[in-house]
Amino acid sequence: MLRSIREQIPAEEVIYFADQDHVPYGPRPLAQVRLFSVAATRFLLGQGARMVVVACNTASAAALHHLRRTFPETPIVGMEPAVKPAAETTQTGVVGVLATPATFQGELYASVVERFASGVTLLQHTCPGLVAQIERGELDTPTTRTILEDALLPMLSRWIDTVVLGCTHYPFVIPLIESIVGPGVRVIDPAPAVARRARHLLEETGWPAANAGSRTLRFYTSGDPEAFTQILPKLLGESGLVEHLRWTPEMELVPA
């Protein structure tokens, strides 16, 4: 997601928070993810953010509508699985969706399916363990391949021609996914469309770019800042100082 934001809105300062202390979000209760999301949004706004991109499908499923009600003056852009373009372009009528359990359970996903997937067979898989593999930077290891093969090979036997990535971690393993499904299956990453939506919202507000031309990028993590610093170039194609935050018992983010 960060790469797409940087491509679409190159002049804007970006504040990036990675809640590594709590990942993966997918198996967590939606109410808990909602608490994390509100606290993270409040922290970002306190750092001067003018728009918040919820770059997590699980957090979007759990909290997007709640965040918009809680922070009505702030444009908030969320993620949703790209079921609509998949349903519009599939030739076999069978689409695979890879996402977390929380995303599949959320109202956002159910709404997208109801509105756009009529007449299309959706084959779903939660890819247990995949987020943890990606967080460790293990993008093309035998374990990562096995997780994806367990998800994708049964789908291929049922003639999927499209795979929807319903988790913002999963685009990091697109090359591995493509090697498994082959050239006849389209893999859809929703990040570029979400970044375009963020750019359009900024343009509609008429806001001048903050620190125009500086491409300032500030990183925060609730996990190990040294480990995150080392993995940044591999996962995000960026580097920079990473500041450490900790969660308080009151569910607030403060400098560690």
SERO-4910 file (N, C-alpha, C, O; in steps of 0.05 Angstrom, whole numbers):
BEGIN
 pado doro    nc1    nc2    nc3   cac1   cac2   cac3    cc1    cc2    cc3    oc1    oc2    oc3
  Met    A     16    -24      0      0      0      0     17     25      0     11     44    -14
  Leu    A     39     25     16     56     49     17     68     56    -10     69     79    -17
  Arg    A     76     35    -25     88     41    -51     67     55    -69     74     74    -83
  Ser    A     43     46    -68     22     58    -85     16     87    -76     12    104    -93
  Ile    A     15     91    -50     11    119    -40     33    137    -49     28    160    -58
  Arg    A     58    127    -48     81    144    -56     80    150    -86     89    171    -95
  Glu    A     70    131   -102     68    135   -131     46    155   -137     50    172   -155
  Gln    A     23    153   -124      0    170   -130      2    198   -118     -8    217   -129
  Ile    A     14    199    -94     15    225    -80     44    230    -71     50    231    -48
  Pro    A     62    234    -91     90    236    -84     99    260    -68    119    259    -54
  Ala    A     83    281    -68     92    306    -54     83    306    -25     92    323    -10
  Glu    A     65    288    -17     54    289     10     73    275     30     86    255     24
  Glu    A     74    287     54     88    273     76     71    250     85     46    251     85
  Val    A     84    227     91     69    203    100     79    195    127    103    194    133
  Ile    A     60    190    145     66    179    171     56    150    171     32    145    167
  Tyr    A     74    131    176     68    103    173     70     90    201     91     90    213
  Phe    A     47     78    210     47     64    235     42     34    230     23     27    217
  Ala    A     60     17    240     58    -12    238     52    -23    266     70    -21    284
  Asp    A     29    -34    270     22    -45    297     32    -74    299     17    -93    300
  Gln    A     59    -77    299     70   -103    299     67   -118    325     70   -142    326
  Asp    A     61   -103    346     56   -116    372     31   -133    372     28   -151    388
  His    A     12   -127    353    -13   -140    353    -18   -157    328    -38   -172    327
  Val    A      0   -156    308     -5   -172    284     -1   -202    290     15   -209    308
  Pro    A    -16   -219    276    -36   -213    256    -63   -205    268    -71   -216    288
  Tyr    A    -76   -185    255   -103   -177    264   -124   -198    257   -144   -200    270
  Gly    A   -119   -213    236   -140   -230    224   -155   -248    244   -179   -249    243
  Pro    A   -141   -262    262   -155   -280    280   -167   -266    304   -181   -278    320
  Arg    A   -163   -240    308   -172   -226    331   -202   -218    329   -212   -216    306
  Pro    A   -215   -215    351   -244   -206    351   -246   -178    338   -228   -162    342
  Leu    A   -267   -174    323   -270   -148    310   -271   -125    329   -261   -103    323
  Ala    A   -283   -129    352   -285   -107    372   -257    -99    382   -252    -75    386
  Gln    A   -239   -118    384   -212   -112    393   -197    -96    371   -183    -77    377
  Val    A   -200   -105    346   -187    -91    324   -198    -63    322   -183    -44    315
  Arg    A   -223    -59    328   -235    -32    327   -221    -14    348   -216      9    342
  Leu    A   -216    -24    372   -202     -9    392   -174     -1    383   -166     22    386
  Phe    A   -160    -20    371   -133    -14    361   -135      8    339   -118     26    339
  Ser    A   -154      6    322   -157     24    299   -163     53    308   -152     72    298
  Val    A   -180     56    328   -187     82    339   -162     95    351   -156    118    346
  Ala    A   -147     79    367   -123     90    380   -102     98    360    -89    119    363
  Ala    A    -98     81    339    -79     87    319    -86    113    303    -69    129    297
  Thr    A   -112    115    297   -121    139    283   -117    164    300   -109    185    290
  Arg    A   -124    162    325   -120    185    343    -91    193    345    -84    217    345
  Phe    A    -73    173    346    -44    179    346    -36    193    321    -21    213    322
  Leu    A    -44    183    297    -36    195    272    -46    224    269    -32    241    259
  Leu    A    -71    228    278    -81    256    277    -65    274    295    -61    297    289
  Gly    A    -57    264    318    -40    279    336    -13    286    325      0    305    334
  Gln    A     -4    270    305     21    276    291     18    294    267     37    300    253
  Gly    A     -7    303    263    -12    322    241    -24    311    216    -25    325    196
  Ala    A    -32    286    216    -43    274    192    -69    288    185    -86    295    202
  Arg    A    -73    293    159    -97    305    149   -116    285    137   -140    290    133
  Met    A   -106    262    130   -122    240    119   -110    214    131    -86    212    135
  Val    A   -128    195    135   -119    169    145   -127    147    125   -150    145    118
  Val    A   -107    132    117   -112    108    100   -110     83    118    -88     78    129
  Val    A   -132     69    121   -132     45    137   -121     22    119   -136      8    105
  Ala    A    -95     19    119    -82      1    100    -82    -28    110    -61    -41    111
  Cys    A   -105    -37    118   -109    -64    128   -138    -72    123   -156    -58    132
  Asn    A   -142    -94    110   -169   -103    104   -184   -111    129   -208   -105    132
  Thr    A   -170   -123    148   -183   -131    173   -192   -107    189   -214   -106    198
  Ala    A   -174    -87    192   -182    -63    206   -204    -48    192   -222    -37    205
  Ser    A   -204    -48    165   -226    -35    150   -252    -50    155   -273    -37    160
  Ala    A   -251    -76    155   -275    -92    160   -286    -87    188   -310    -86    192
  Ala    A   -268    -84    207   -276    -81    235   -284    -53    243   -301    -49    260
  Ala    A   -271    -33    230   -272     -6    242   -277     16    223   -281     39    232
  Leu    A   -278     12    197   -279     35    178   -303     53    184   -300     77    186
  His    A   -327     42    185   -351     59    190   -350     72    217   -358     95    220
  His    A   -339     58    237   -337     69    264   -317     92    264   -322    113    277
  Leu    A   -295     89    250   -275    111    248   -286    136    235   -281    158    244
  Arg    A   -302    132    215   -314    155    201   -334    170    219   -336    194    217
  Arg    A   -348    154    236   -366    167    255   -351    181    277   -359    202    287
  Thr    A   -329    169    286   -314    179    308   -297    204    301   -293    222    317
  Phe    A   -288    205    276   -271    227    266   -283    239    241   -272    236    219
  Pro    A   -307    252    244   -322    260    220   -308    282    204   -315    285    180
  Glu    A   -289    296    215   -276    318    200   -252    308    184   -240    323    169
  Thr    A   -245    282    187   -221    271    174   -229    253    151   -244    234    156
  Pro    A   -219    257    127   -223    237    106   -209    211    113   -185    211    119
  Ile    A   -224    189    113   -213    163    120   -218    144     97   -241    139     90
  Val    A   -197    132     87   -199    114     64   -193     86     74   -173     81     88
  Gly    A   -210     67     66   -207     40     75   -202     21     52   -202     28     29
  Met    A   -197     -4     60   -192    -25     40   -217    -43     39   -231    -47     59
  Glu    A   -222    -54     15   -242    -75     13   -232    -94     -9   -220    -85    -28
  Pro    A   -237   -120     -6   -229   -139    -26   -240   -132    -53   -263   -124    -56
  Ala    A   -223   -134    -74   -231   -125   -101   -249   -145   -115   -242   -155   -136
  Val    A   -271   -151   -102   -290   -171   -113   -304   -159   -138   -309   -174   -157
  Lys    A   -310   -134   -138   -324   -122   -160   -309   -125   -187   -320   -136   -206
  Pro    A   -283   -116   -189   -269   -120   -214   -265   -149   -221   -264   -156   -245
  Ala    A   -262   -166   -201   -259   -194   -207   -284   -206   -219   -283   -221   -238
  Ala    A   -307   -199   -207   -333   -209   -217   -339   -199   -245   -351   -213   -261
  Glu    A   -330   -174   -251   -336   -162   -277   -319   -174   -299   -326   -173   -322
  Thr    A   -296   -186   -292   -277   -194   -313   -273   -225   -314   -262   -235   -334
  Thr    A   -283   -240   -295   -279   -268   -295   -292   -281   -319   -315   -274   -326
  Gln    A   -279   -300   -332   -290   -314   -355   -302   -341   -346   -321   -351   -358
  Thr    A   -290   -353   -325   -300   -379   -316   -322   -377   -296   -336   -396   -290
  Gly    A   -325   -353   -285   -346   -349   -264   -337   -359   -237   -354   -361   -219
  Val    A   -311   -365   -234   -301   -375   -208   -277   -358   -200   -258   -355   -215
  Val    A   -279   -346   -176   -258   -327   -166   -248   -337   -139   -264   -344   -122
  Gly    A   -222   -336   -135   -211   -343   -109   -206   -317    -93   -197   -297   -104
  Val    A   -212   -318    -68   -207   -295    -50   -190   -304    -26   -197   -322    -12
  Leu    A   -167   -291    -23   -149   -296      0   -152   -273     19   -147   -250     12
  Ala    A   -160   -279     44   -164   -258     64   -163   -270     91   -161   -295     94
  Thr    A   -163   -253    111   -163   -262    139   -191   -270    148   -211   -262    136
  Pro    A   -193   -286    170   -220   -292    180   -236   -268    187   -260   -267    181
  Ala    A   -224   -247    199   -239   -224    206   -250   -209    182   -273   -199    183
  Thr    A   -235   -208    160   -245   -196    136   -269   -210    125   -289   -198    117
  Phe    A   -268   -237    124   -291   -252    114   -315   -249    132   -338   -251    123
  Gln    A   -311   -245    158   -333   -242    177   -346   -214    177   -368   -210    188
  Gly    A   -331   -194    166   -340   -167    169   -363   -160    150   -367   -172    130
  Glu    A   -378   -139    158   -401   -129    142   -391   -118    116   -406   -120     96
  Leu    A   -367   -106    115   -357    -94     90   -355   -115     68   -363   -110     46
  Tyr    A   -343   -138     75   -340   -159     55   -367   -170     46   -372   -174     22
  Ala    A   -385   -175     66   -411   -185     59   -426   -166     41   -440   -174     22
  Ser    A   -423   -140     45   -436   -120     29   -425   -120      0   -441   -119    -19
  Val    A   -399   -122     -3   -387   -123    -29   -396   -148    -44   -403   -146    -68
  Val    A   -397   -170    -31   -406   -195    -44   -435   -193    -53   -442   -201    -75
  Glu    A   -452   -182    -36   -480   -180    -42   -485   -161    -66   -502   -167    -83
  Arg    A   -469   -140    -67   -473   -120    -88   -461   -128   -115   -473   -121   -136
  Phe    A   -439   -142   -115   -424   -145   -140   -419   -174   -148   -409   -178   -171
  Ala    A   -424   -194   -132   -415   -221   -138   -438   -240   -145   -435   -264   -144
  Ser    A   -461   -228   -152   -484   -245   -160   -476   -262   -185   -467   -251   -205
  Gly    A   -481   -288   -183   -475   -305   -206   -446   -314   -207   -439   -329   -226
  Val    A   -430   -306   -189   -401   -313   -188   -396   -331   -164   -405   -326   -142
  Thr    A   -381   -352   -169   -373   -370   -147   -348   -359   -134   -327   -356   -148
  Leu    A   -348   -354   -108   -325   -344    -94   -314   -366    -76   -328   -377    -59
  Leu    A   -289   -373    -80   -276   -394    -64   -257   -379    -45   -239   -364    -53
  Gln    A   -261   -383    -19   -247   -367      1   -227   -384     16   -231   -408     21
  His    A   -205   -371     24   -185   -384     41   -171   -363     58   -166   -341     49
  Thr    A   -165   -371     83   -153   -352    102   -123   -354    104   -111   -337    117
  Cys    A   -110   -373     90    -81   -375     89    -68   -373    117    -53   -355    122
  Pro    A    -75   -391    136    -64   -389    163    -33   -389    163    -20   -405    149
  Gly    A    -22   -370    177      7   -368    180     21   -350    159     45   -345    161
  Leu    A      6   -342    138     19   -327    117     28   -299    126     50   -290    118
  Val    A     12   -285    141     19   -258    151     45   -260    167     63   -243    164
  Ala    A     47   -280    184     71   -282    201     96   -287    184    117   -277    189
  Gln    A     93   -303    163    115   -308    145    124   -283    131    148   -277    129
  Ile    A    105   -267    122    112   -242    108    125   -222    128    144   -208    121
  Glu    A    114   -221    152    126   -203    172    155   -209    178    171   -192    184
  Arg    A    162   -235    175    190   -243    179    207   -239    154    231   -244    154
  Gly    A    194   -231    132    209   -227    107    213   -253     92    229   -253     73
  Glu    A    199   -274     99    201   -300     85    181   -301     62    160   -313     65
  Leu    A    189   -288     41    170   -284     18    170   -307     -2    151   -310    -17
  Asp    A    191   -323     -2    192   -345    -21    207   -369    -10    227   -378    -21
  Thr    A    198   -378     13    210   -401     26    191   -425     23    168   -422     15
  Pro    A    201   -449     28    184   -473     25    159   -471     42    137   -480     33
  Thr    A    161   -460     66    137   -458     84    117   -439     72     93   -445     72
  Thr    A    126   -416     62    107   -397     50     94   -409     25     70   -406     21
  Arg    A    110   -423      9     98   -436    -15     77   -457     -7     56   -458    -20
  Thr    A     83   -472     13     64   -492     22     37   -480     31     16   -490     24
  Ile    A     39   -458     46     14   -444     55     -2   -436     31    -27   -439     30
  Leu    A     11   -424     11     -4   -415    -13    -13   -437    -30    -35   -436    -41
  Glu    A      2   -458    -33     -7   -481    -49    -32   -494    -36    -50   -503    -50
  Asp    A    -32   -496     -9    -55   -507      5    -80   -491     -2   -102   -502     -3
  Ala    A    -77   -465     -5   -100   -448    -11   -107   -449    -40   -131   -451    -47
  Leu    A    -87   -448    -58    -92   -443    -86    -97   -468   -103   -113   -467   -122
  Leu    A    -83   -489    -97    -86   -513   -114   -115   -524   -115   -124   -531   -136
  Pro    A   -129   -526    -92   -157   -534    -94   -174   -514   -110   -193   -523   -124
  Met    A   -168   -489   -109   -182   -469   -125   -177   -473   -155   -195   -472   -171
  Leu    A   -152   -478   -161   -145   -483   -190   -160   -507   -201   -168   -507   -224
  Ser    A   -164   -527   -184   -178   -551   -193   -208   -545   -199   -221   -561   -212
  Arg    A   -217   -522   -189   -245   -514   -194   -246   -491   -214   -267   -478   -216
  Trp    A   -224   -486   -228   -223   -468   -251   -225   -439   -244   -238   -424   -259
  Ile    A   -213   -430   -223   -211   -401   -219   -195   -389   -241   -176   -401   -251
  Asp    A   -202   -365   -249   -185   -350   -268   -177   -323   -256   -164   -307   -270
  Thr    A   -184   -318   -231   -177   -293   -218   -173   -299   -188   -187   -314   -175
  Val    A   -152   -286   -177   -147   -287   -148   -148   -259   -137   -134   -241   -146
  Val    A   -165   -254   -117   -167   -228   -103   -151   -229    -78   -154   -248    -61
  Leu    A   -134   -210    -74   -118   -208    -49   -132   -190    -29   -133   -166    -33
  Gly    A   -143   -203     -8   -159   -188     11   -144   -182     37   -156   -179     58
  Cys    A   -118   -180     35   -101   -172     58    -78   -157     47    -65   -165     28
  Thr    A    -71   -134     60    -50   -117     49    -22   -129     53     -3   -119     42
  His    A    -19   -151     68      6   -165     68     10   -182     43     33   -185     34
  Tyr    A    -11   -192     31     -9   -212     11      4   -203    -15     17   -219    -29
  Pro    A      2   -177    -23     16   -169    -48     46   -173    -47     59   -174    -68
  Phe    A     58   -175    -23     87   -180    -21     94   -207    -33    118   -212    -40
  Val    A     75   -225    -35     81   -252    -46     68   -256    -73     63   -279    -81
  Ile    A     61   -235    -87     49   -238   -114     67   -254   -132     56   -271   -146
  Pro    A     93   -250   -133    109   -267   -151    106   -297   -145    105   -313   -163
  Leu    A    105   -304   -119    102   -332   -112     74   -342   -119     71   -364   -129
  Ile    A     53   -325   -115     26   -333   -123     25   -338   -153     13   -357   -162
  Glu    A     37   -319   -168     36   -322   -197     51   -347   -207     43   -359   -227
  Ser    A     71   -355   -193     86   -379   -200     69   -404   -195     73   -424   -208
  Ile    A     51   -402   -176     34   -425   -170     10   -426   -188      3   -448   -198
  Val    A     -3   -404   -193    -28   -404   -209    -23   -403   -239    -41   -411   -255
  Gly    A      0   -394   -248      6   -393   -276     -4   -368   -290    -19   -352   -278
  Pro    A      3   -364   -315     -4   -339   -329    -33   -336   -336    -42   -314   -343
  Gly    A    -48   -357   -335    -76   -355   -342    -95   -345   -320   -119   -342   -324
  Val    A    -83   -340   -296    -99   -330   -274    -91   -302   -267    -67   -297   -262
  Arg    A   -110   -284   -266   -104   -256   -259   -103   -253   -228   -121   -263   -214
  Val    A    -83   -238   -219    -81   -233   -190    -86   -203   -186    -73   -186   -197
  Ile    A   -106   -197   -169   -114   -169   -165   -105   -159   -138   -112   -169   -117
  Asp    A    -89   -138   -139    -80   -123   -116    -96    -97   -114    -95    -81   -133
  Pro    A   -112    -93    -93   -129    -69    -92   -114    -43    -85   -126    -22    -87
  Ala    A    -88    -45    -78    -74    -21    -68    -74      2    -88    -79     25    -79
  Pro    A    -68     -2   -113    -68     21   -132    -94     36   -133    -95     61   -134
  Ala    A   -116     21   -133   -142     35   -133   -148     51   -108   -159     72   -109
  Val    A   -139     40    -85   -143     54    -60   -126     79    -59   -135    100    -50
  Ala    A   -101     78    -69    -84    101    -70    -95    122    -89    -93    146    -83
  Arg    A   -107    114   -111   -120    134   -129   -143    148   -115   -147    172   -118
  Arg    A   -158    132    -99   -181    144    -84   -170    165    -64   -182    186    -61
  Ala    A   -148    159    -51   -136    177    -32   -128    203    -46   -132    225    -36
  Arg    A   -115    200    -69   -107    224    -85   -131    241    -93   -130    265    -90
  His    A   -152    228   -102   -176    243   -110   -188    258    -87   -197    281    -90
  Leu    A   -188    246    -63   -199    260    -40   -183    284    -33   -193    305    -26
  Leu    A   -156    281    -34   -139    304    -29   -144    327    -49   -145    350    -42
  Glu    A   -147    319    -74   -152    339    -95   -179    353    -90   -181    377    -95
  Glu    A   -199    338    -81   -225    350    -76   -224    370    -53   -239    390    -54
  Thr    A   -207    365    -34   -205    383    -11   -191    409    -19   -195    430     -6
  Gly    A   -175    408    -40   -159    431    -48   -136    437    -29   -124    459    -30
  Trp    A   -129    418    -12   -106    422      6    -80    423     -9    -75    406    -27
  Pro    A    -63    442     -4    -35    441    -15    -20    419     -1    -26    412     22
  Ala    A     -1    408    -15     15    386     -4     30    396     21     41    418     21
  Ala    A     31    380     42     46    386     65     76    382     59     83    360     49
  Asn    A     93    401     66    122    398     60    126    390     31    141    370     26
  Ala    A    114    404     13    114    397    -15    143    392    -25    161    407    -21
  Gly    A    145    369    -39    170    362    -51    190    348    -33    211    339    -42
  Ser    A    184    346     -7    203    335     12    203    305     13    222    292     20
  Arg    A    180    293      5    176    264      6    183    253     34    194    231     37
  Thr    A    176    269     54    182    261     82    166    236     89    142    234     83
  Leu    A    179    217    102    167    192    110    175    186    138    199    183    144
  Arg    A    156    184    156    161    178    185    149    151    192    126    145    187
  Phe    A    166    134    204    158    107    211    155    105    241    171    115    256
  Tyr    A    134     91    249    130     83    277    122     54    277    108     44    259
  Thr    A    130     40    298    122     12    302    117      7    332    131     18    349
  Ser    A     98    -11    337     94    -20    365    110    -45    371    109    -56    393
  Gly    A    125    -54    350    141    -78    353    170    -71    358    177    -51    370
  Asp    A    188    -88    348    217    -84    350    226    -64    329    226    -71    305
  Pro    A    235    -40    336    243    -21    316    267    -29    300    269    -22    276
  Glu    A    286    -43    312    310    -52    298    302    -72    276    312    -71    254
  Ala    A    286    -91    284    277   -112    264    261    -99    242    264   -106    218
  Phe    A    244    -79    248    228    -66    228    246    -50    209    241    -49    185
  Thr    A    267    -37    220    285    -22    204    299    -40    184    303    -32    161
  Gln    A    306    -63    192    321    -82    174    303    -92    152    312    -98    129
  Ile    A    277    -95    157    259   -107    138    247    -87    119    235    -94     99
  Leu    A    248    -61    126    236    -40    110    244    -41     80    226    -41     63
  Pro    A    270    -42     74    277    -42     45    265    -65     30    258    -63      6
  Lys    A    264    -88     43    254   -112     29    224   -111     24    214   -118      3
  Leu    A    209   -103     45    180   -103     43    169    -78     30    150    -79     14
  Leu    A    180    -55     37    168    -30     28    185    -14      9    176      7     -2
  Gly    A    209    -23      4    227     -8    -14    235     19     -4    241     37    -19
  Glu    A    234     23     22    240     48     35    260     43     58    264     20     67
  Ser    A    271     65     68    288     63     92    285     89    107    276    109     97
  Gly    A    292     88    133    290    112    149    289    106    178    290     82    186
  Leu    A    289    126    194    288    123    223    261    112    232    240    122    223
  Val    A    262     92    249    237     80    259    235     86    289    253     79    304
  Glu    A    213     99    297    209    105    325    191     84    338    172     74    325
  His    A    196     78    363    183     57    377    160     69    394    164     88    409
  Leu    A    136     57    391    113     65    408    105     41    425    110     18    418
  Arg    A     93     46    447     82     25    464     53     30    470     44     52    470
  Trp    A     38      8    475     10     10    482      8     12    513     20     -3    527
  Thr    A     -8     32    522    -13     34    550    -37     16    558    -51      7    540
  Pro    A    -40     11    584    -64     -4    592    -90      9    584   -111     -5    581
  Glu    A    -90     35    579   -114     49    570   -118     48    540   -135     62    529
  Met    A   -101     32    526   -103     29    497    -96     55    483   -110     63    465
  Glu    A    -75     68    492    -64     92    478    -36     86    469    -22     69    480
  Leu    A    -28     99    448      0     96    437     17    120    447     10    143    443
  Val    A     39    113    460     57    133    470     86    125    463     91    102    458
  Pro    A    104    145    462    132    138    457    143    118    477    137    120    501
  Ala    A    158     98    467    168     77    485    192     88    501    204     73    517
***
